[in-house]
Amino acid sequence: MTAETKIETETVDATGSCCSSNGSCHDSAADVQTGGITTVYQVTGMTCGHCEGAVGSEISEISGVTSVEAVAATGLVTVVSDAPLDEAEVRAAVDEAGYELVSPV
């Protein structure tokens, strides 16, 4: 696989609040589940929250995926999984959602 992957060992803030200690409701440590392998993909065609949801929904159906965060503004999709994912399977999920997987980042 050509995607850069890394083992996540971050600790999630255990305050019980959805907001981070800096007052933001979108602390990346809280948004992405810790543990596993994180892979970032570049996807074209996403323009809004609906697009993010469609891509996230399709990718989350892949066996072993524990977390998906799609960001239309950057075109980046961060996927956390138990094991390395087959790029063809991710590409098929993105295609099913109606978008194009350019490449792993």
Buried (B, 14 or more C-beta within 10 A) or exposed (E): EEBEBEEBEEEEEEEEEEEBEEEEEEBEEBEBBBBBBBBBBBBEBBEEEEBBBBBBBBBEEBEBBBBBBBEBEEBBBBBBBEEEBEBEBBBBBBEBBEBBBBEBB
